[in-house]
């Protein structure tokens, strides 16, 4: 009988091959990104068998089926790697499938996956799998200015001190974005991000599109149940020309294109000018309310 083992280096899928049964235990944090997948999006084998038990307390599901159920296939091999009609041992093969379903949603934060599973008998074997490879999502920014002000968007490293050189991200990773404005020889101004939208083509009005920031500075993506997006730190009064936010990486549902365009509308106002049109706020899920990051803004530019 095969030893129980993990088919993922993250140990999020565990398999136990019994004499007549197959047990597959799956953590809903399948990719180790803290984004929980839905149990209903998991199935076993070509028959698409659904989980037999769900354990909400530790966010796991269990598949408990007969070895011959769910479309498992029997291979007879001897020696290993050469298919013959007779052999020294038996191998049952099946697979765990994750197909994310987000009805009515424009974006997703998890990928699909197919994880091969083997059960070997008559001599010890192991359960093996190819690694799960997430889709990589690029983010690119260009700079433009208007009048005597120079606006910019930059991808930053996690320390917020150095600019990130790579534009490649994986699902579950935070994208650190810094907006800034150069105010040489200009009265003190405070920067705001009025709105940001993500699209699959350069045009900000193209379809499909997903609003990241809207309503004059609200980080609407932070309201999503599976989002960790937020404005970062309290704005330093000595740096009114900078505004930073973390964006939880995503891709568009049902579309495998790997390039996403994010267009932001930046604006500035006098430091002491503040009203409902000039704000920066994130949604705090714990308190179920929007919390302002800072207030105050005029001069307009677009960044992509």
N, C-alpha and C positions, 0 to 999 in steps of 0.2 A: 504494500500500500504506500502511496506517495506520502511524503511528509508534508505537513501544512507549511505553507510558505507565502511570502509576499510576492506579488507580481509587479510591484512598483517600488522604486528606490525611496519614495516618500512613505512607504508602508501604509498606504491608504486603501489597498485592496489585499485581503487575505483569503487564501484558498485552502480548504481541507478536503482531500480526496478519501472517501470512505469505500468500504467494500461494495456498497450498493448505492451510495448517495454522494452528492457533491454539495459542499457548503462554501458559499462565497460571501464574505462579509466586506462591505464597502463603506468607507467614511464618506459622508456627504461633502466634506471638504476634500474632494477628489484630487485636486491639483495642488493642495497645500497652500492656497492663496487666501484663506479665510472667507472665500466666497462659496457658500453652500449651494450645491446643485439640488435639484428636485428629485425625490425618490421616483416619481412617475416618469422621469426622463431616462431611467436606467432599465435595461433589459438583458436577459441572458439567453445566448444561443440564437440560432436561426428562427426558432419558434417565438422569440420575443417574450420569454417568460418574465413576469413581473416579480418584484420582491415579495417574499412570503411574510416577512416581519419588518416593522419599522420601529427603531428605538430612538424617540425624540430626546431622551435624557443625555445620550452621548452622540447624537447626530450620526447614527449608522443605520444601515439596512442589511438584511440577511436574505440570501437566496438559498433555499433548502429544497433540492429536487433530486429525484432519482438519477443515477448516472446515465441512464439511457434517455432521459427526458430532455426537453428544450432543444432538440436537434443536435445533440452530441454525436460525433462521428467516431467510429472505431478504425484505427489504423493498425495493421500487423506488420512488424518490422524486424529484420534480422539480416545482417548486423544493422545498428542504428544508421539511419539515413538512406537505406536502400529498401524500397517497397517490394514486398513479396507476399504471397498468399499464406505462407507459414512463417513462424518466427519464434523467438525466445520470449518476447513480452508484448503486452498490449498497450496502446496509447489512445486515450479518449481525448478529443480536442473539442473545445467550444470557445466562446468569446463573450466578454462583457462589453456592452455597447452603451455609450452615453450620447443621446441626441437631445441637445437643449431645445426646449420649446418655450417661446416667449410670446404668446398670443397678444396681439395689439401693441407690442413693444417695438421701438425703432432700433434699439441696440441690445447687445448681449455682453456679458462680462466673463463668460466661460465658453470653452471650445467643446466640440464633440470629440469622442475618443472611442477607439475599438481596442480592447485589451485581450490578446490571445491567452487562453488557459489550456493547460495540458494536465492530464492525470495518467501516470505511468504505473503499470502493474506487473507483478511477478518478479520485480527487482526494484530496489530503491531508485527513485527518480527525483526530479525537482520540477517546480513550477516556474516557468520563465515567461518573460514578456519583453517586447520592445519598449523602450522608454516612451513616455507620453511627451509629445512635442507640441507646445502651444503655438498658436499663430502669433507671429510677431507683427506689431502694429507701429508703423512709423509716424512721427509727428514732425512737421517741418515749419519753420517760421522764417519770414522775411521782414525786413525793416523798411519803414517809410516815414516820412515826416511831412508836416504841413506848416507853412509859415516859418516862424523862428523857433518852433518847438520840434524836437526830434523824438518820436515815439519808437519803442522797440518791445518785442517779446523775445524772451530767451528761455531755453531749456536749461535748468540748473541741476547740479548734483545735489544729493541729499543734505549737504552742509550749507547750501544756499550761498556759498562763497565762490564757487567756480562754475563756469559754464560747462554743460554736458556736451561732449563731442559726438556721441552717438544719438541718432534719431530713431533707434529701434527699441520698442518696448514689448513686453509680454503681458498677457492678461493677468490681472492680479497685482500688477506693479503700479506704483504711483508716479505720475508725471508731474515733476516740479516745474511750474511756470512762473516766471517773473516778468511783470510788465513794468516799464519805466519810461520816464520822459526826461529829456535833457533840457534844463532851464537856464542855460548860459545867458547872462545879461537880460534876465527877465524877472519880473516880480515873482515872489514865492507862490507856487501853485500846488494843488493837491491832485494826485492822479486817481482816476476811477476806471473800472472796466464796465462799460454800460451793458454790453452783451457779447456773448461768444456763441458761435454755432459750428457744429461739425457736419461735414458733407463728404461725399465720395468724389466730387469734382471741384475745381477751383471756385466756381460760382457759389456765393453764400446763399443764394436763393434756390439752388438746385435741389432736387429731390432724389433720394431721401435726405432729410436733414434732422439734426438733433440739437436742441437748445441746451447749452451748458450753463451759461449765465444769461439772465434776462431780467426784465422789469427794473431797469436802471441799476443793476448791480447785484441782483440776488443769484447766488450759485444754486440754481434749480437742480442741478445734478446731485447735490448733496441730499435731496429729499428721497432719492431712489433707495429702496430697501437694501439693495446690495452694494451701495456706494460708500466709499470712504473719502469722497471729495470734500475739501474744506478750504477756506481761506486760512493762511498760516500766520500765526503769531499776531499780537496786537501791533498795529502800525506804529512804527517809531516816529515820534513827532519831528525828529531830525531828518527823517527820510520820507517826506510826503510825496516824493517823486517816484516811489516804488510801491508795488502791490504784488503780493505773492499768493498763489493758491496751488493746492494739490488736486490733481485730476486723476481719478481712478480709471485706468486704461480700459478700453472697450472696443468692440467692433460692431458693425451693423449686422443685424439679424438677417440670415438668409443670403448674405453676400460675402463671398470669399476674398474680395479685393483687399489688399494689404495696405493701401495708401489712403490715409484719411486727412482731409484738409480742415483746419480749425481757423476760423476767421473771427477776430475780436474787434470790437469798436471801443477805442479808448478815448477818454476825454479828461479835461482838467478844469479846475475852478480855483478861485481864490481860496486860500487856506481857511479863512473864516466864513466861507459861504457853504451853508449846509441846508438841504431840504430833502424831501422824499425822492427827488429825482437823482440825488447824488449820494449813493450809499454803496456798501460792500457788506453783504451778510450771507451767512451759511445757516443751513437748517440743522439744529441739534436734535437728534432723534431721542435722546434721553429725556429732554424736556418738551419735545414735540413743539418747538417754536423756532423761528428765525432769530438768530443772534447777530447784531451788527458788528462788523469788524472795525468800521470807522465811518465817519460821514464827511461829506463836502463836495463843486466842479465848474467848462466851456471849452474852447479849442478842441477840434475833433480830428482823429486820424483813424485809419483802419490798418490792422495787422493781420498777416496770414503766415 
